[in-house]
Amino acid sequence: MDKVSCRSCGTCVLVEKYSDQHTSVQWNKAAEAACTELAAGGLRTHTCPALRASIDAAVAAGDLTVSTRDIDVRTRGRTLA
């Protein structure tokens, strides 16, 4: 997973893109507390449009790649001891 920061509020999350439609976002407590969209929507809100736009921009800029799944996604191709 790669770090992506929201261009609106600066919240940093871990992201993995598996296709144009499939994005996995890993939130931590600090990111949940800092996201202005999540704070406004409470627990019912599970997505942030500003972060989604930031992820799309990272993909367009080449900073975040779409996984081809030709490697073990659990290790991203690394060998675990």
Backbone bond lengths (Angstrom), bond angles and torsions (degrees), N, CA, C in turn:
res aa  C-N    CA-C-N  psi(-1)  N-CA   C-N-CA  omega(-1)  CA-C   N-CA-C  phi
1 M - - - 1.450 - - 1.528 108.67 -
2 D 1.316 115.02 147.13 1.457 121.00 -179.13 1.520 110.03 -114.84
3 K 1.323 115.78 149.68 1.462 121.24 178.34 1.527 109.80 -76.91
4 V 1.324 114.79 135.25 1.466 121.41 173.92 1.518 106.89 -134.23
5 S 1.333 115.99 131.64 1.464 121.38 177.43 1.512 109.95 -103.70
6 C 1.314 115.46 138.37 1.455 121.17 177.02 1.527 109.33 -67.93
7 R 1.310 116.05 130.28 1.469 119.70 -179.95 1.518 111.97 -76.83
8 S 1.325 117.36 -7.10 1.464 120.92 177.98 1.522 111.98 -91.59
9 C 1.339 116.72 -52.37 1.478 119.27 -174.57 1.521 113.75 -118.10
10 G 1.334 118.39 -6.60 1.457 121.42 177.69 1.514 115.33 86.42
11 T 1.339 117.93 -0.48 1.451 121.60 178.34 1.524 109.39 -56.87
12 C 1.339 117.04 134.40 1.452 121.92 -179.60 1.524 109.63 -111.21
13 V 1.337 116.12 127.95 1.464 122.49 179.28 1.530 108.30 -131.43
14 L 1.329 115.48 168.38 1.461 121.03 174.21 1.520 108.28 -98.45
15 V 1.332 116.41 136.23 1.460 121.48 -173.73 1.525 110.41 -134.29
16 E 1.326 115.16 141.86 1.466 122.54 171.50 1.523 106.57 -132.32
17 K 1.317 116.92 126.72 1.467 122.14 176.52 1.520 107.94 -101.35
18 Y 1.327 116.60 125.44 1.457 121.69 178.36 1.524 111.80 -104.73
19 S 1.318 117.00 -21.17 1.459 123.18 175.16 1.519 106.13 -166.64
20 D 1.324 116.42 178.02 1.467 118.70 177.76 1.524 111.06 -60.62
21 Q 1.331 117.03 -32.28 1.458 121.40 -177.08 1.526 113.43 -92.72
22 H 1.323 119.19 -24.19 1.461 122.25 -172.35 1.526 110.71 -107.89
23 T 1.316 115.47 114.14 1.457 122.47 178.45 1.518 108.63 -128.60
24 S 1.318 116.39 130.27 1.454 121.52 176.35 1.521 108.23 -105.51
25 V 1.343 116.30 125.10 1.460 121.63 -179.53 1.513 108.32 -119.72
26 Q 1.323 115.80 127.17 1.459 121.15 177.75 1.527 108.57 -106.64
27 W 1.338 114.92 112.91 1.456 121.92 178.74 1.519 109.35 -93.79
28 N 1.337 116.58 147.26 1.460 120.54 168.63 1.527 107.30 -115.74
29 K 1.303 117.03 172.71 1.473 121.03 -175.69 1.525 112.00 -59.53
30 A 1.333 117.23 -40.01 1.471 120.13 -179.43 1.525 111.03 -64.47
31 A 1.333 116.11 -41.33 1.469 119.76 179.40 1.518 110.79 -66.69
32 E 1.340 116.96 -41.84 1.467 120.37 178.32 1.530 110.71 -60.32
33 A 1.331 116.77 -40.41 1.462 120.74 -178.90 1.533 111.96 -71.47
34 A 1.327 117.19 -31.41 1.462 120.77 -175.87 1.524 113.64 -84.59
35 C 1.330 118.04 -22.65 1.467 120.84 -175.80 1.527 110.33 -71.75
36 T 1.312 116.05 119.04 1.466 120.54 -178.53 1.526 111.79 -69.63
37 E 1.327 118.58 -31.16 1.467 121.55 178.78 1.528 110.73 -69.06
38 L 1.338 117.55 -44.12 1.461 120.50 179.20 1.521 110.71 -66.23
39 A 1.322 116.80 -38.47 1.462 120.57 179.94 1.527 110.74 -64.03
40 A 1.329 116.44 -37.49 1.466 120.20 -178.63 1.525 111.94 -71.69
41 G 1.347 117.03 -33.86 1.455 120.74 -175.36 1.513 114.49 -94.09
42 G 1.321 117.82 -8.87 1.461 120.41 -177.95 1.512 111.50 68.42
43 L 1.310 117.06 -159.79 1.457 121.48 -176.08 1.523 112.84 -70.76
44 R 1.323 118.33 -15.86 1.464 120.28 -179.91 1.518 112.29 -73.41
45 T 1.323 117.60 -21.88 1.457 121.67 -179.37 1.520 109.09 -88.37
46 H 1.330 116.16 122.43 1.458 120.09 -179.09 1.516 112.67 -115.00
47 T 1.317 116.52 6.88 1.452 119.68 -179.86 1.524 109.43 -145.55
48 C 1.298 114.62 159.40 1.465 121.03 179.28 1.524 107.77 -128.62
49 P 1.329 117.91 114.47 1.471 120.55 -179.42 1.533 113.04 -58.79
50 A 1.328 117.42 -35.83 1.467 120.38 179.88 1.530 110.77 -67.47
51 L 1.339 116.60 -39.74 1.462 119.44 177.76 1.527 109.92 -68.17
52 R 1.323 117.10 -40.97 1.473 120.34 177.77 1.533 109.84 -57.78
53 A 1.328 117.50 -43.16 1.464 121.18 178.32 1.532 110.58 -64.36
54 S 1.324 116.76 -37.01 1.470 120.82 178.46 1.525 110.85 -66.78
55 I 1.325 117.03 -39.52 1.467 120.94 177.12 1.525 109.98 -64.40
56 D 1.324 116.99 -45.19 1.466 120.89 178.20 1.534 110.73 -60.35
57 A 1.330 117.05 -39.27 1.468 121.22 178.76 1.528 110.57 -67.09
58 A 1.334 117.39 -37.73 1.462 121.00 178.15 1.528 110.86 -64.86
59 V 1.324 116.62 -38.73 1.467 120.53 176.76 1.529 109.63 -65.80
60 A 1.321 117.04 -46.43 1.471 121.11 -179.09 1.529 111.92 -61.64
61 A 1.339 116.58 -34.59 1.460 120.99 -179.21 1.534 112.36 -81.88
62 G 1.337 116.39 -8.73 1.459 119.72 -178.67 1.517 113.87 84.83
63 D 1.328 116.87 7.46 1.467 121.01 179.01 1.518 112.20 -80.05
64 L 1.316 117.39 -19.25 1.458 123.88 178.53 1.518 107.27 -133.72
65 T 1.313 116.68 123.76 1.461 119.84 -177.37 1.524 110.53 -100.83
66 V 1.306 115.42 155.03 1.454 121.92 175.71 1.522 107.24 -86.37
67 S 1.326 116.29 123.50 1.456 121.59 -178.47 1.518 110.23 -64.03
68 T 1.324 116.04 136.87 1.453 120.48 176.69 1.523 111.06 -90.90
69 R 1.323 117.09 -6.17 1.465 124.07 -179.17 1.521 112.72 57.19
70 D 1.330 117.19 25.79 1.457 119.25 175.40 1.526 111.23 -91.36
71 I 1.338 115.69 4.20 1.455 121.84 174.23 1.518 107.99 -126.38
72 D 1.301 117.33 167.40 1.459 121.55 177.27 1.524 108.25 -67.18
73 V 1.337 117.50 111.77 1.467 120.92 -175.30 1.524 112.49 -67.46
74 R 1.335 117.85 -21.37 1.461 119.40 178.76 1.523 111.24 -69.92
75 T 1.318 117.33 -31.24 1.462 120.70 -177.56 1.517 112.88 -114.39
76 R 1.322 117.06 -5.73 1.471 123.81 -176.49 1.528 110.96 53.21
77 G 1.358 114.27 36.25 1.452 119.98 175.67 1.512 115.12 88.36
78 R 1.340 117.43 -5.07 1.455 120.42 -179.27 1.536 109.52 -81.49
79 T 1.303 115.85 149.81 1.459 121.60 175.97 1.513 108.62 -88.87
80 L 1.326 115.42 127.57 1.462 120.09 178.21 1.519 109.23 -95.57
81 A 1.327 116.90 136.58 1.470 121.66 179.85 1.509 110.61 -80.15
